[in-house]
């Protein structure tokens, strides 16, 4: 590990002047000479400016604006080392107050010792005069109250609408019972809905749905009946929509079923009950719909020999999108 030699030569350690420094300015010219690289000069110049500012002095570039100067230069030294020489000069007569030297090989070796060097330099500058309180201008400090907090920005509630239209797809598992029970899970369908919201908390909703109806009686594998049906649900729905960003709505009503292929003869009416949940996405709502329904009478099919009667119990799990029209005026 290379040794770093520090030589501090104090030329004058006692005050050599009678006047005090009125403007607290130090003239710092760019460090001259050549060291281990071109960056040595800028590095030492920067350290001088930083240490001067840390001691509440102003580093200036005009010697006429300061009472003192810090003049640094770099010179080669023996064994591939270099010496940084620093002088504190009194500007009115050019006399050297303090001279110090640091011997180094690489410029970054001197960083920790530079504050010690600068402390010795500035200890030879007399204390700046303190201002006479009687002559100081009167400055009244007024403490202003803190500004009031900014009001919270509450986004406006989206408007409600008189008419809401929607489209959705759904899975409709069904249970068929006669002498036994059969379940078919993979009935799929799609539908359209129209909802009249005549009150803020209550709406009348109607739809049109097309779905498959595949019947396979338990124990009778030859009795396989496939049909497509049109279902028209109508129901009243309670709407809970406190913020306009989501809604929940239980509902109840009935529906009628029409066979589209004539393979089955469903009853005219069924009852239903369900629950909807929607959340605002864009201008409308993405909603989930869970429903249970059952026929109010028997359905029947003809197997070519006789009519087979059965009951249907239906589950409806749907997802879709609703969009409102004709916004309501706020009161």
N, C-alpha and C positions, 0 to 999 in steps of 0.2 A: 504494500500500500504506500503510495507516494506521500511524502510529507509536504505539508503546506506551511511555508514560512511567512510569517507576518512580521513586518518591520514597521513599527510606528515611531516616527521621528517627530517629536514635539519641538517645533522651533520657538514658538512663543506661547507660553501657557498662562500668561497673565494679561489682563486687559491692556491694550496698547492704544486706546482711543478714549476720548472724553465724550463724544457725541453718541447718542442712542440711535437705533434704527427705526425711523418713523414709518416706513411703508412695508416692512416685513417681506422684502423681495430679494431673491438670490438669482444672480445671472449664472446660467449653466450653459456654456458652449458645448458643441459636439466634441466628444472625446477624440483626441488625435492619436496618431501613431498606429502601429500594427502589432497584432498579437497572434494567437493560434489560428484565427480566422477572421473574416470580414465582420462576423457577427459580434466579435468582442467589443468593438466600439459602440455599436448600438445598444448592446446589453448593459454596459457600464453607464452610458448616458441615461438609459431608462431607469436604472437603479437609483442614480442621483436624483432624478425628478421625483420618483416615488417616495424616497426617504425624505426629501425636502418637503413635499406636500404632507407627509405624515407628521411633520413637526410644525404644521400651520404656517409655513412659509410659501410664498408664491415663486415658482420657477419662471423666469422671464428670459427672453432671447435678446434683449437690448441691455447692454451694461450700464447705460445712462439711467435706466429705470431702477437700479438696485444699488445699495451701498456695499454689497459684498458679491464675490464671484467664487464659484467652485470650478476649478480648472483641472481637468484630468487628461492624462496622456499615458500611452502604453509603449513600452520599449522592450526589446529582447534582453534576456538575462541568461546567465550561464546554465549549462546542462539542459538545454531545450526548454527552459522556463521563461516566464515573462514577468515584468514588473509593472503594476498599475500605480502611478503616482497621482496624488490628489493634493491640491493646494487651496487653502482658503485665503483669498486675497481681498484686501481693503481697496475699494475702487477709487477713493478720492486721492490716494497717493501711490497705489500700486504695490504696497508693502504686503509681504506674505505673513499671515498671522499663524497659520498651522500648515504643516506639510506631513503627509502620511504616505506609506507605500505598502502594497500587498504583492507578494511574490506568489505566482501561481503557474500551473501548466495548462489547465483547461478553465475557461471562464466560469463554468457552473460550479467550480469548487469554492468560489468566494461568496456565495449567496448568504450563508449563515453568518459570516463574519462582517458583512457589510454594515449591518445596524450598529455594531460596536465601533467601526470606523467612523460612521456618521455622528454617533454620539459624541465622540471626542472632538470632531470638527465643530459641531454646534455648541458645545459647552464653552467655546471661546468667543461666542457672540454674546454681547451683553444683553441682559434681560430687556425686552421691549417695554417702553414706558406705559404705565397704566393711565387710563383716561381719568381726569379730574371729574368726580361726579357733579360738582357744581357747574362745570362748563359743558357737561354732556347734554345733548338735546333730550327733552322730555318725550318719552314714548309711552303712550298708554296702551296697554294690552287689553283687548276686549275679547272675552271668551264668548263665542257665539254658540247658541244651543245647537245640538245636532239636528240635521235635517230630518223631517218626519219620514218614516219608512214608506217606501213606495207601495202603493196599494196592490194587493194581489190581483193578478189578471186572471179572471175567471172566464173561460171560453163560453160563448153563448150556447144555450141548449139548442140542438137542432129542432126544427119545427116538426110538429105532428102533422099527419095528413088525413084527409077525408077518405081517400081510396088507396089501398095498398095491393099491388099485384105481385105474384110470385110464380116461380117454377121450381120443381124439385124432382128428385128421383128417390126411390125407396125400395127396401127389401120387405117382403110380405110373407113371412112364414105362416102356415095355416095348419089347423088341426081339424081333421074330419072324423066324425063319429057316426056309426050306425050300430051294428052288432059288436064291432070292435073300434079301434082307434088307429088312425094313420096320421102321420105328420110329414108335411113336405116343406122344407126350409127355403128352397131356391125359387120362390116366386118373386119376380122383379117387376117393377112398374115405374111409371112417370106420371106427373100430373101438373096442372095449372090451378092457381088459386086466386080468388078475388076477395078482398076483405074491406068491409065498410065500417069505419070507425066513427060511429055517430056519437059516442061518448068518449071521454079521455081514458076511461078504464074498461070499456066494454065495446066489443065489435061483433059483427055478424060475418062469418066467413063461409064461403062455398067454394067447391072445387070440382074438377073433372079429372079422373084418374083412369088409366088403362093398365091392367096387370094380368099376368097369367094365372090360371086356376087349374092346377094339375092334381087330379084326385086318383089315389091308389088305395083301394080298400084293403085293410089288413086281412091276410089270409086268402085273398082272392086276387092273385097276381094277374089273372086274365082281364080283370075289370080295371082297366087303365083308361082314364078319361082326361082329355086335355081341352081346355077352353081358354078364351080371352074374354075378359069382362070389363065393362065400363061402370065405374063406381062414381056416384055423385054425392059427396059428403056435404052436409050443411050443419053448422054448429055455432053456438054462442061461446065467446072466449073472453075471459077476464084478463086485462092487460095491466101488468105492473111494469112501469117504465119511468123510474124516478129521475134519471139524468139524461135520457135521450140517447145514451150510448149502448144500452142493452135492454132487453125486455124478457119477461117470463109470462107465460100465459096458459093456465089450465083451461080446458074447454070440455064441452059435452054436447051431444046432439045425435043425429041419425044420418043414414045414407040409404040410397037405393042402388041396386045392382042390376045391370042389364047384360045378358050374354051376347057376345058379338059373333060367335060361331054356332050357337044353337046346340052345343054339345051338352050343356047343363041347363037346369031350370032353377035359378036361385030365387029366394023369396024377394018380395018387393022392397022390404024395409029391414034395416039392421040398426042397432043402437051402437054408439061409440063414445069413448072418453079418452082424452089424451092430454098431452102437455107439450108446449113449445118453448124453446129457449133461443133467443137471437142476440147477436152482437154486431155492432155497427162495423161495417167494412166498406170504405168508400161512401157513396151517397145512400146506400141501402143497408140491409141486414143479411148476414148469413145466419140461417136458422136450422135447428134440429127439431124433429117432430117424432114423438113416440106416442103410439096410439094402440088401443085395444078395442076390438069390436066383436059382436056376435049377431047372428041372424035372429030375427023374431019369428022364424018358422023354419020348416025343413026345406032343404034343397033336394032335387031329385035328378037322376040320370036314367036313361033306358039302355040296358045292356043287350037289347035285341029280343029279349024274352019278357022282361018285366021291368017296372020302375023300381029303382033303388033309392031310398030316401036316406038322407044324412043331415047332420048339423055341421055348420062351419063356425070356427072360432079363429079370429084373425088378429095377427100382430102386424103393426106397421112401424117401420123405423126409417125415417127419411131425412134428407139434408137438401137444402135449397137456398135460394136467394130471393129477397123481397125488396121492392122499390116503391116509394110512396109518390102519390100524385095529389094535386090540389092541397097545398099546405094550409093549415088552419091559422087564423089570426090569433095573436097572443092578447090576452086580456090584462 
